[in-house]
């Protein structure tokens, strides 16, 4: 291969890489715009918490969300929970805002479907998110899986399933996988576990422990203009 041909090949590779990067960035911003178009929602939810050495009953209630990060879970029976920011029950909290660097990481095929993989790095040093890796259904602009590495909460893995509310990028089912060492569940989610399990849990949970939260969303009401008063303590 002549030197001229080599330079042409290298130039084509650089141009191709630039085009892929531009396409990946365009795809990411289109997804982010779709996710962030939801300003608020209310949904009936069923939440299953699977944590080692802790028996937590199935939780039922109403989840209220208002962008960017207000959330309230009102359990059946009148108990309300205001989850901390590190309890990410919504996809929008795991998608970096502001300026980002988007890397095209190729594709992956799972269960016969091919997804585009994007790696997203926030440019804001104050952002709790270090890196978000997402598996994207390009045709429908839906995020099917995320792996988000954070400064404060370890790595959070989320898988999502969509049906009736896919046009809002709102899932019908989410499974969150977390490291219990880094990820804190609000007391209201675990207050009903059996007292007899407390001593055993204290001894055995000293090492690394994994857990999952499975959330099923029902009967969404989207962009109804929720008042901030909904998220105030005592309501």
C-alpha positions as CSV (number, residue, x, y, z in Angstrom):
1,X,0.0,0.0,0.0
2,X,1.4,3.4,-1.0
3,X,1.8,6.2,1.4
4,X,-0.9,8.2,-0.4
5,X,-3.4,5.3,-0.2
6,X,-2.6,4.8,3.5
7,X,-3.3,8.5,4.2
8,X,-6.6,8.2,2.3
9,X,-7.6,5.2,4.3
10,X,-6.7,6.9,7.6
11,X,-8.7,10.0,6.5
12,X,-11.7,7.9,5.7
13,X,-11.5,6.2,9.1
14,X,-11.3,9.6,10.9
15,X,-14.3,10.9,8.9
16,X,-16.3,7.7,9.6
17,X,-15.5,7.9,13.3
18,X,-16.6,11.5,13.3
19,X,-19.9,10.6,11.6
20,X,-20.5,7.9,14.2
21,X,-19.8,10.3,17.0
22,X,-22.2,12.9,15.6
23,X,-24.9,10.2,15.1
24,X,-24.5,8.9,18.6
25,X,-24.7,12.5,20.0
26,X,-27.8,13.2,18.0
27,X,-29.5,10.0,19.1
28,X,-28.7,10.7,22.8
29,X,-30.1,14.2,22.7
30,X,-33.3,12.9,20.9
31,X,-33.7,10.4,23.7
32,X,-33.0,12.9,26.4
33,X,-35.5,15.4,24.9
34,X,-38.2,12.6,24.9
35,X,-37.5,11.6,28.5
36,X,-37.4,15.2,29.7
37,X,-40.7,16.1,27.9
38,X,-42.4,14.5,30.9
39,X,-42.7,17.3,33.4
40,X,-44.7,15.4,36.0
41,X,-46.7,12.2,36.4
42,X,-48.8,10.2,38.8
43,X,-48.9,6.4,38.7
44,X,-50.3,3.5,40.7
45,X,-47.3,1.3,41.5
46,X,-46.5,-2.1,42.9
47,X,-42.9,-2.3,44.3
48,X,-41.2,-5.5,45.1
49,X,-38.0,-5.1,47.2
50,X,-35.7,-8.1,47.2
51,X,-32.9,-7.6,49.8
52,X,-30.9,-10.4,51.4
53,X,-31.9,-11.2,55.0
54,X,-34.8,-8.8,54.9
55,X,-38.4,-9.8,54.2
56,X,-40.2,-6.8,52.7
57,X,-43.8,-7.2,51.7
58,X,-45.1,-6.1,48.3
59,X,-45.6,-2.4,48.4
60,X,-48.6,-0.8,46.7
61,X,-49.3,2.9,46.4
62,X,-49.2,6.0,44.3
63,X,-45.9,7.5,43.0
64,X,-45.8,11.2,42.3
65,X,-43.0,12.7,40.2
66,X,-42.2,16.3,39.2
67,X,-39.1,17.3,37.2
68,X,-36.3,17.5,37.8
69,X,-36.1,15.4,41.0
70,X,-39.2,15.8,43.2
71,X,-40.7,12.4,44.1
72,X,-43.2,11.1,46.6
73,X,-44.4,7.6,47.2
74,X,-47.8,7.4,49.1
75,X,-48.2,3.8,50.3
76,X,-51.5,2.1,50.7
77,X,-52.4,2.7,54.4
78,X,-51.4,6.4,54.3
79,X,-47.7,6.2,54.8
80,X,-45.8,8.7,52.6
81,X,-42.2,8.5,51.7
82,X,-40.1,11.3,50.2
83,X,-37.2,9.2,48.6
84,X,-33.8,10.7,48.7
85,X,-32.1,11.6,45.4
86,X,-30.1,8.4,45.6
87,X,-33.3,6.3,45.3
88,X,-33.6,6.6,41.6
89,X,-37.1,5.3,40.8
90,X,-37.3,7.2,37.5
91,X,-35.1,7.1,34.4
92,X,-34.7,10.9,34.2
93,X,-32.5,10.8,37.3
94,X,-30.1,8.5,35.5
95,X,-29.7,10.5,32.3
96,X,-27.0,13.3,32.6
97,X,-28.2,16.8,31.9
98,X,-26.1,19.7,30.7
99,X,-23.2,19.3,28.4
100,X,-22.0,15.7,27.8
101,X,-19.6,13.7,25.8
102,X,-21.3,10.9,23.9
103,X,-19.3,7.8,22.7
104,X,-20.7,5.3,20.2
105,X,-19.9,1.9,21.8
106,X,-21.3,-0.2,19.0
107,X,-24.3,-2.6,19.1
108,X,-25.4,-5.6,21.2
109,X,-28.0,-8.2,20.3
110,X,-30.2,-9.5,23.1
111,X,-33.2,-11.9,22.6
112,X,-33.1,-11.3,18.9
113,X,-33.1,-7.5,19.1
114,X,-30.2,-5.2,18.3
115,X,-29.6,-2.2,20.5
116,X,-27.2,0.8,20.1
117,X,-24.9,1.2,23.0
118,X,-24.0,4.8,24.1
119,X,-21.6,5.9,26.7
120,X,-22.4,9.3,28.2
121,X,-19.9,11.3,30.2
122,X,-21.1,14.6,31.9
123,X,-18.8,17.5,31.5
124,X,-20.0,19.1,34.7
125,X,-17.6,18.0,37.6
126,X,-20.4,18.7,40.1
127,X,-22.7,16.0,38.6
128,X,-23.1,13.0,40.7
129,X,-23.1,10.8,37.6
130,X,-19.6,9.8,36.4
131,X,-20.7,7.7,33.4
132,X,-24.0,6.3,32.0
133,X,-23.9,3.4,29.6
134,X,-27.2,2.8,27.9
135,X,-28.7,0.2,25.6
136,X,-31.0,2.0,23.1
137,X,-33.9,0.9,20.9
138,X,-33.1,3.4,18.1
139,X,-36.3,3.0,16.1
140,X,-38.5,3.9,19.1
141,X,-36.1,6.2,21.0
142,X,-36.3,4.1,24.1
143,X,-33.6,3.2,26.7
144,X,-33.9,-0.5,27.5
145,X,-31.1,-0.8,30.0
146,X,-28.7,1.6,31.9
147,X,-25.6,1.1,33.9
148,X,-24.9,4.4,35.7
149,X,-21.7,4.9,37.8
150,X,-22.1,7.6,40.4
151,X,-19.7,9.4,42.8
152,X,-21.9,8.7,45.8
153,X,-24.1,5.7,45.1
154,X,-21.9,3.2,43.4
155,X,-23.1,1.6,40.1
156,X,-26.9,1.4,39.5
157,X,-28.2,-1.0,36.8
158,X,-31.7,-0.5,35.5
159,X,-33.7,-2.6,33.0
160,X,-36.9,-1.3,31.5
161,X,-39.9,-2.6,29.7
162,X,-42.4,-0.4,27.8
163,X,-46.0,-0.8,26.6
164,X,-48.9,1.7,26.7
165,X,-46.8,4.8,27.6
166,X,-43.8,4.3,25.4
167,X,-44.5,7.6,23.5
168,X,-43.6,9.4,26.8
169,X,-40.6,7.0,27.4
170,X,-42.4,5.9,30.6
171,X,-41.9,2.2,31.4
172,X,-44.5,-0.3,32.5
173,X,-41.8,-2.2,34.4
174,X,-38.4,-1.3,35.9
175,X,-36.0,-3.5,37.7
176,X,-33.2,-1.7,39.6
177,X,-30.1,-3.7,40.6
178,X,-28.0,-2.0,43.4
179,X,-25.2,-2.6,45.7
180,X,-26.6,-2.2,49.2
181,X,-23.3,-0.9,50.5
182,X,-23.8,2.3,48.4
183,X,-27.5,2.4,47.8
184,X,-29.8,3.5,50.6
185,X,-33.4,2.5,50.8
186,X,-35.7,4.9,52.6
187,X,-37.0,3.6,55.9
188,X,-40.6,3.7,54.8
189,X,-39.8,1.0,52.2
190,X,-38.4,-1.5,54.7
191,X,-40.3,-0.7,57.9
192,X,-42.5,-3.8,57.6
193,X,-39.8,-6.5,57.6
194,X,-40.0,-9.1,60.3
195,X,-38.4,-8.1,63.6
196,X,-37.0,-11.6,64.0
197,X,-34.7,-11.0,61.0
198,X,-32.9,-8.0,62.5
199,X,-30.1,-9.7,64.4
200,X,-29.3,-12.0,61.5
201,X,-29.3,-9.2,59.1
202,X,-26.9,-7.2,61.3
203,X,-24.4,-10.0,61.4
204,X,-24.6,-11.2,57.8
205,X,-24.8,-7.9,55.9
206,X,-21.3,-6.8,56.8
207,X,-19.9,-8.0,53.4
208,X,-21.0,-6.9,49.9
209,X,-24.7,-7.4,49.3
210,X,-26.8,-7.1,46.3
211,X,-30.5,-6.2,46.0
212,X,-33.2,-5.4,43.5
213,X,-36.3,-3.2,43.3
214,X,-38.9,-4.2,40.8
215,X,-41.5,-1.5,40.0
216,X,-44.6,-2.0,38.0
217,X,-46.3,1.3,36.9
218,X,-50.1,1.4,36.3
219,X,-52.5,4.1,35.2
220,X,-50.2,7.0,34.5
221,X,-51.4,10.5,34.5
222,X,-48.9,12.6,32.6
223,X,-48.1,16.3,32.6
224,X,-51.1,17.3,34.7
225,X,-49.3,20.2,36.4
226,X,-48.6,18.8,39.9
227,X,-48.2,21.3,42.6
228,X,-45.0,21.5,44.6
229,X,-47.2,21.2,47.7
230,X,-47.7,17.5,46.9
231,X,-44.0,16.9,47.8
232,X,-44.0,18.8,51.1
233,X,-43.6,16.8,54.3
234,X,-46.8,16.4,56.2
235,X,-49.0,16.1,53.1
